[in-house]
Amino acid sequence: MYAFRKVTLCGSTKFMKEYEEHNSRLTLEGALVYSVAIDPHNSDKEVTEQEKIILDLVHLGKILHSDSIFVLDVNEYIGDSTKREILWAHMCDVEVEYLSDYLEELI
């Protein structure tokens, strides 16, 4: 049985274009990609504080069940939520990869 590599995308939702690009790229490489459920910057629905807590906890669950996270550190930006997700990944022995490293490999 084939075991898919499971990757969770992490980063600011300000960078949804990058989320879409790397979701597609990683999927075409054969990975199961977990991403954010709601784009608060482009959604008609306001997210309540309770819903934000649920979304954050579910995202941490995605990380827990992943082989790695791919941090979308666009312009070297890593916010507080992403820092917490990176720490969680390290605590769960989940590999951490960064967009900045990936871009360096392409140069």
Backbone hydrogen bonds in HBPLUS format (Angstrom, degrees):
<---DONOR---> <-ACCEPTOR-->    atom                        ^
c    i                          cat <-CA-CA->   ^        H-A-AA   ^      H-
h    n   atom  resd res      DA  || num        DHA   H-A  angle D-A-AA Bond
n    s   type  num  typ     dist DA aas  dist angle  dist       angle   num
A0032-LEU N   A0005-ARG O   2.80 MM  27  6.08 157.3  1.85 154.6 162.4     1
A0067-ASP N   A0006-LYS O   2.79 MM  61  5.23 155.9  1.85 133.7 141.3     2
A0068-SER N   A0006-LYS O   3.24 MM  62  6.69 150.6  2.33 157.8 164.0     3
A0007-VAL N   A0032-LEU O   2.87 MM  25  6.20 165.1  1.90 166.5 170.8     4
A0034-TYR N   A0007-VAL O   2.73 MM  27  6.08 165.8  1.75 156.7 161.6     5
A0008-THR N   A0068-SER O   3.06 MM  60  6.58 154.7  2.13 144.9 151.7     6
A0070-PHE N   A0008-THR O   2.87 MM  62  6.17 156.4  1.93 147.2 152.1     7
A0009-LEU N   A0034-TYR O   2.86 MM  25  6.21 165.3  1.88 168.1 167.7     8
A0010-CYS N   A0070-PHE O   3.04 MM  60  6.04 164.0  2.06 142.1 141.0     9
A0072-LEU N   A0010-CYS O   2.70 MM  62  6.01 170.1  1.71 171.9 173.8    10
A0015-PHE N   A0012-SER O   3.11 MM   3  5.91 169.2  2.12 118.9 122.3    11
A0018-GLU N   A0015-PHE O   3.08 MM   3  5.45 121.0  2.45 105.5 118.4    12
A0019-TYR N   A0015-PHE O   3.09 MM   4  6.49 150.3  2.18 144.7 153.9    13
A0020-GLU N   A0016-MET O   2.92 MM   4  6.19 163.3  1.95 153.9 156.1    14
A0021-GLU N   A0017-LYS O   2.97 MM   4  6.24 162.8  2.00 149.3 154.3    15
A0022-HIS N   A0018-GLU O   2.97 MM   4  6.05 171.9  1.98 153.2 155.0    16
A0023-ASN N   A0019-TYR O   2.85 MM   4  5.86 143.7  1.98 145.1 155.9    17
A0024-SER N   A0020-GLU O   3.05 MM   4  6.19 165.6  2.07 148.6 151.7    18
A0025-ARG N   A0021-GLU O   2.98 MM   4  6.21 164.3  2.01 145.7 150.5    19
A0026-LEU N   A0022-HIS O   2.96 MM   4  5.82 169.2  1.97 140.0 143.6    20
A0027-THR N   A0023-ASN O   2.99 MM   4  5.99 154.1  2.06 142.6 150.6    21
A0028-LEU N   A0024-SER O   2.93 MM   4  6.11 160.3  1.96 152.6 157.6    22
A0029-GLU N   A0025-ARG O   3.05 MM   4  6.33 127.1  2.34 137.5 152.0    23
A0029-GLU N   A0026-LEU O   3.12 MM   3  4.93 132.9  2.35  90.4 103.8    24
A0031-ALA N   A0026-LEU O   3.00 MM   5  5.53 161.3  2.03 147.3 145.9    25
A0030-GLY N   A0027-THR O   2.88 MM   3  5.10 156.2  1.93 107.4 114.5    26
A0042-ASN N   A0039-ASP O   3.14 MM   3  5.64 150.0  2.23 114.2 122.0    27
A0052-LYS N   A0048-THR O   2.90 MM   4  6.17 152.7  1.97 149.1 157.1    28
A0053-ILE N   A0049-GLU O   3.05 MM   4  6.34 153.9  2.12 146.4 152.5    29
A0054-ILE N   A0050-GLN O   3.04 MM   4  6.34 159.4  2.08 147.4 152.8    30
A0055-LEU N   A0051-GLU O   2.81 MM   4  6.06 165.3  1.83 154.7 158.5    31
A0056-ASP N   A0052-LYS O   2.90 MM   4  6.09 159.6  1.94 148.9 154.4    32
A0057-LEU N   A0053-ILE O   2.95 MM   4  6.19 161.8  1.98 151.5 156.2    33
A0058-VAL N   A0054-ILE O   2.89 MM   4  6.09 161.6  1.92 155.8 161.0    34
A0059-HIS N   A0055-LEU O   2.94 MM   4  6.11 153.6  2.01 144.5 152.1    35
A0060-LEU N   A0056-ASP O   3.01 MM   4  6.33 151.9  2.09 146.0 153.4    36
A0061-GLY N   A0057-LEU O   2.96 MM   4  6.27 144.6  2.09 141.6 151.8    37
A0062-LYS N   A0058-VAL O   2.91 MM   4  6.30 145.2  2.04 146.1 155.6    38
A0063-ILE N   A0059-HIS O   3.06 MM   4  6.42 153.9  2.13 146.1 152.5    39
A0064-LEU N   A0060-LEU O   2.96 MM   4  6.23 157.1  2.01 145.7 151.9    40
A0065-HIS N   A0061-GLY O   3.16 MM   4  6.41 142.0  2.31 142.8 151.3    41
A0066-SER N   A0063-ILE O   3.00 MM   3  5.04 163.5  2.03 114.2 115.3    42
A0095-GLU N   A0067-ASP O   3.22 MM  28  6.36 145.8  2.34 146.7 138.0    43
A0069-ILE N   A0095-GLU O   2.82 MM  26  6.34 145.6  1.94 153.5 163.4    44
A0097-GLU N   A0069-ILE O   2.89 MM  28  6.06 161.0  1.93 157.8 164.3    45
A0071-VAL N   A0097-GLU O   2.74 MM  26  6.04 174.1  1.74 155.3 153.6    46
A0099-LEU N   A0071-VAL O   2.81 MM  28  5.95 151.4  1.89 175.0 167.4    47
A0076-GLU N   A0073-ASP O   2.98 MM   3  4.84 138.4  2.16 132.8 123.0    48
A0077-TYR N   A0074-VAL O   2.91 MM   3  5.60 163.5  1.94 121.3 126.5    49
A0083-LYS N   A0079-GLY O   2.90 MM   4  6.16 154.2  1.96 152.8 161.2    50
A0084-ARG N   A0080-ASP O   2.99 MM   4  6.24 154.0  2.06 147.8 154.4    51
A0085-GLU N   A0081-SER O   2.97 MM   4  6.29 149.4  2.07 143.4 152.1    52
A0086-ILE N   A0082-THR O   2.88 MM   4  6.15 151.5  1.96 150.5 157.8    53
A0087-LEU N   A0083-LYS O   3.00 MM   4  6.25 162.2  2.03 148.7 153.3    54
A0088-TRP N   A0084-ARG O   2.90 MM   4  6.12 157.6  1.95 145.9 152.5    55
A0089-ALA N   A0085-GLU O   2.91 MM   4  6.11 155.9  1.97 143.5 149.8    56
A0090-HIS N   A0086-ILE O   2.99 MM   4  6.31 161.5  2.03 152.0 156.4    57
A0091-MET N   A0087-LEU O   2.93 MM   4  6.21 157.9  1.98 150.9 157.2    58
A0092-CYS N   A0088-TRP O   2.94 MM   4  6.17 138.0  2.12 145.1 156.6    59
A0092-CYS N   A0089-ALA O   3.13 MM   3  5.09 127.6  2.41  94.5 108.3    60
A0094-VAL N   A0089-ALA O   2.81 MM   5  4.81 174.3  1.82 148.3 146.9    61
A0093-ASP N   A0090-HIS O   3.15 MM   3  5.05 164.4  2.18 106.2 108.9    62
A0101-ASP N   A0098-TYR O   3.14 MM   3  5.34 125.1  2.46 100.2 113.0    63
A0102-TYR N   A0098-TYR O   3.13 MM   4  6.50 157.7  2.18 147.6 154.0    64
A0103-LEU N   A0099-LEU O   2.83 MM   4  6.12 158.4  1.88 160.0 165.7    65
A0104-GLU N   A0100-SER O   3.11 MM   4  6.28 149.7  2.21 138.4 146.1    66
A0105-GLU N   A0101-ASP O   3.16 MM   4  6.48 147.0  2.27 145.5 153.5    67
A0106-LEU N   A0103-LEU O   3.10 MM   3  5.18 132.9  2.33  97.6 110.1    68
A0107-ILE N   A0104-GLU O   3.27 MM   3  5.37 142.1  2.42  98.7 108.8    69
